[in-house]
Amino acid sequence: MRFALWIGCASILMMFAGLTSAYVVREAGGNWLEYRLPDIFFISTVMILLSSITIHGSYLAFKKGNEGTYRALLWATMVLGVAFLICQYQGWLTLQEIGVPLGINPSGDFIYVISGLHAAHLLGGICILLVALMNAYTLKFKQTQARMLRFKLSLTYWHFVGLLWVYLFVFFTLHQA
């Protein structure tokens, strides 16, 4: 199962590497709008980083047998993940307000497509968190190998999607300067 997750993450990483490479090639081709990335994307980056801390804390609490902290930090991760998506949406609205709507110029289109695909992958992570939260409340609190493995896989995916966003945010920031 871990191997399958790593293959999936590698595939996702290759897709985003291809998209950011296409961004660089298209940017060099001209007809490129220059604008500042909205500040809300910085706020969403902080949220995704905080969510990595909370999910890791939840995992450590689960391992230590601290059920209350495990559940609370799992909820915090969920809230931060949803807040990240809301910030992304607000970022897209801000792009429209500053004159960078979807479909007008490739510079904006790349931002929408790349950040939108990332948001879709994060939405998958939120679905995983929903299952983890259901398990946290419906299953007896017990550390089994199966539950530990599921939590490790969830943790790995969440960290991956978070680090992927940090890469994308840095990429966008460097290419917007």
C-alpha positions, -999 to 999 in steps of 0.1 A, spaced: 0 0 0 28 24 8 44 17 -25 11 25 -43 9 58 -25 45 67 -34 38 58 -71 7 80 -69 26 109 -54 54 105 -80 28 107 -107 12 138 -92 46 154 -88 55 146 -125 22 162 -136 30 194 -117 66 194 -129 53 192 -164 28 221 -158 54 243 -142 78 235 -170 51 245 -195 46 277 -176 83 286 -179 83 278 -217 51 297 -223 63 327 -202 94 330 -224 71 331 -255 58 366 -247 23 380 -244 25 375 -206 7 397 -181 27 408 -151 9 411 -118 15 404 -82 2 372 -67 -27 381 -43 -17 380 -6 -44 355 2 -22 328 -14 5 336 13 -22 331 40 -33 298 24 4 287 24 6 294 62 -26 274 67 -14 244 48 19 244 67 -1 247 100 -22 218 89 8 196 84 18 204 120 -16 195 133 -19 162 115 15 152 126 6 161 162 -26 141 158 -5 111 146 19 114 176 -11 117 200 -26 86 185 7 67 189 9 79 226 -27 69 233 -40 104 239 -74 101 223 -86 137 231 -55 154 215 -56 130 186 -92 139 178 -88 176 184 -58 179 161 -75 159 135 -104 184 136 -79 212 135 -63 197 103 -97 195 87 -106 231 95 -72 243 82 -76 222 50 -111 237 43 -98 272 52 -70 266 27 -95 258 -1 -116 289 9 -84 310 6 -76 295 -28 -111 305 -40 -107 340 -26 -73 342 -44 -90 333 -77 -117 360 -71 -89 385 -63 -72 376 -95 -104 384 -114 -107 417 -96 -72 428 -105 -78 420 -142 -65 385 -145 -96 365 -153 -96 329 -166 -94 326 -203 -78 360 -212 -41 355 -209 -20 323 -204 -2 338 -173 -34 339 -154 -47 306 -169 -17 287 -156 -23 300 -121 -59 290 -122 -52 255 -137 -22 247 -115 -37 259 -83 -71 244 -92 -55 210 -98 -37 213 -65 -70 222 -48 -86 191 -63 -58 169 -48 -62 186 -15 -99 179 -17 -90 143 -20 -70 147 12 -100 162 29 -120 132 20 -93 110 36 -95 132 67 -133 127 68 -128 90 69 -102 94 96 -126 115 116 -153 90 112 -130 63 124 -119 84 153 -155 86 166 -170 53 154 -142 28 162 -130 20 196 -98 38 204 -72 12 197 -38 11 181 -39 -17 156 -15 -22 127 -42 -15 102 -52 18 118 -15 28 122 -9 21 85 -40 40 74 -29 70 96 7 69 82 -7 68 46 -30 97 53 -2 116 70 22 110 41 -4 122 15 -13 153 35 24 162 40 30 156 3 1 178 -8 12 205 16 48 205 4 36 205 -32 17 237 -25 48 253 -9 67 244 -41 40 259 -63 37 290 -41 74 297 -43 74 290 -80 45 314 -86 61 340 -64 95 338 -82 79 340 -116 57 369 -107 85 392 -96 
